[in-house]
Amino acid sequence: MENFEYNFELLKATRESKKVSAHSIAADLCLAERHIISIEENSLQYFSSESLKYTSLKKYIAALGLKNEDVIFNFNEVDPIPSLLKKE
């Protein structure tokens, strides 16, 4: 999960195309508006850890109706949950 990369421009464009404000979606997700802006700017500034940002990012992706795989590059390699669920 460390050093994950994602298409932050897609997130902002999708939110704006749905005519949803950063403030509104932040409230829906129980986040601060600055967290949404930080995600859309690919910044860690307002997050205490990368894992907290990652969790917030996944909530944001779902709220926009997108798939993790379409936003997070190499999602299956960086997300610990899918690898834990795989059968060996």
Stockholm file with secondary structure:
# STOCKHOLM 1.0

chainA/1-88         MENFEYNFELLKATRESKKVSAHSIAADLCLAERHIISIEENSLQYFSSESLKYTSLKKYIAALGLKNEDVIFNFNEVDPIPSLLKKE
#=GR chainA/1-88 SS CTTCCBCHHHHHHHHHHTTCCHHHHHHHTTCCHHHHHHHHTTCCTTCSSHHHHHHHHHHHHHHTTCCHHHHBTTHHHHCHHHHHHCCC
#=GC SS_cons        CTTCCBCHHHHHHHHHHTTCCHHHHHHHTTCCHHHHHHHHTTCCTTCSSHHHHHHHHHHHHHHTTCCHHHHBTTHHHHCHHHHHHCCC
//
